[in-house]
Amino acid sequence: MELKIIISPAKKMRTDPDSLAWQQLPEFLPQAKELAARLRAMDPAALQRLWKCNDAIAAQNQQRLARMDLERGLTPAILAYEGIQYRYMAPEVFTQEQLDYIQQHLRILSGLYGVLRPLDGVQPYRLEMQAKLAGENFRDLYGFWGQRLAASLCREADCILNLASKEYSLAVSRHLPENVRLVNCLFAEEKEGRLVEKGTLCKMARGEMVRYMAENQITDPARLSGFDRLGFRFAPEHSQPDRLVFVRQPSQSPAQS
């Protein structure tokens, strides 16, 4: 079994060309250039509506767009994203063995770049997968990417572990062939007999799960039952072979675990 892990990007990004060298240009660089050109053709007001952000963030990203060179001054994707998930993953302190693991097994989904390997070189951008960016033959980014992201993953994997948000995983899951196994992870608290997901805790847990997998070189989802970070424990009574549920006690804070 060849396993690939999919995760979401983060809105907040940074440049860091010095800590770690990027290795390759993204697979879908021509498509990223096409999308960037479409964004450059939009006026500032239309961009801000597309991005759904405040004036300061809009101005920052308009400046980024104006000077964006998708082949120079790049940052490895795994260091470029600054969201909660990436902070808990802490890739900047990975060993070489752990970096090799994520380079082989981890894939970052992106509205602009499609699919990224951790050491692909990227520029900061703002373009969420659910953004209503339309063109001649597509009405949104799901239409633009179509089956390409799933096809890219399936060339290398027969099992995909989904640690991405629904917004991003939909770009892949709806296009997977029947012979490719999709395993979803749910991180929740149990309240009044119901499983409840909390956004921030889910992002923290997804980052910790990637780190756990890299530290333990996990290539079989069956081994994920040992995950016990941030107070989460595997809950076999709620789980199925392709739906792994981890439940956290509400009274336990992440700082205590």
Residue, then its C-alpha position, 0 to 999 in steps of 0.5 A: m500500500e502506498l499512502k498519501i496524506i492530504i492537508s489544507p493550506a493556511k491563509k497566513m503565509r510567509t517567505d523563508p528562502d534560507s532555512l530550508a532549500w526548496q527542491q522542485l517547482p510545483e507540478f501544476l505550475p502552468q495552471a498556477k500561472e494561469l490563475a495568477a494572470r486571471l487575478r492580476a486582471m481583476d481590479p482591487a475591489a473585485l479582488q477584495r470581494l473574491w478574497k473576503c478580507n479587510d482592507a489591510i489584507a487586501a492591500q498586502n495581497q495585491q502587492r504580492l500579486a503585483r510582484m509575484d514570480l512563481e519561479r524565483g525567490l521561493t519558499p518550501a511549501i511546508l515552511a510557507y504556511e503559518g496556520i495553526q495546523y502548521r505550528y503544531m506540525a512544527p516542520e522546522v524542527f523535523t529531522q532529515e528522516q522526518l522531512d524525507y517521510i513527509q516529502q514522500h507521503l504528505r501533499i498540501l492542497s491549494g487553490l492556486y497550486g493544486v497539489l504541493r509536495p512539502l519541498d515545492g517552492v512557492q510564493p505567498y498568495r491568497l486564493e481559497m479553494q471555494a473562491k468563486l473565480a470563474g473563467e471561460n470553461f469553469r465557474d469556480l476552482y473546483g471546476f478549474w481543477g476538475q479531476r487533476l488533483a485526484a489523478s495526480l494523487c492516484r498516480e502515486a497512491d492507493c490509499i489517501l489519509n484525509l486530514a484536510s478540511k471539507e473545502y479542500s478534500l472535496a476537490v479530491s474525494r469526489h474524483l477518486p476511483e473505486n480502487v483508491r481507499l480514502v480514510n477520513c480522520l475525525f477529531a471530536e469531543e463527546k457531548e450529550g452522546r454526540l460527537v462535536e468537532k471544534g475548528t481550532l482543536c481539529k487544526m491542532a490535532r491534524g498538525e500533531m497527527v502529521r508530526y506523529m506519523a513522521e516521527n513513527q514513519i507510519t505508512d498504514p492507517a491501522r497504526l494510527s490507533g496509537f495517536d494520543r496527543l492533545g488529550f485525544r484517544f482513538a475511539p474504536e466504538h465510533s470508528q470504521p475502517d475508513r473513518l477513524v475517530f479520536v475523542r478528547q475529554p472536554s476537561q483536558s486542555p491541550a497544555q495538560s496533554 
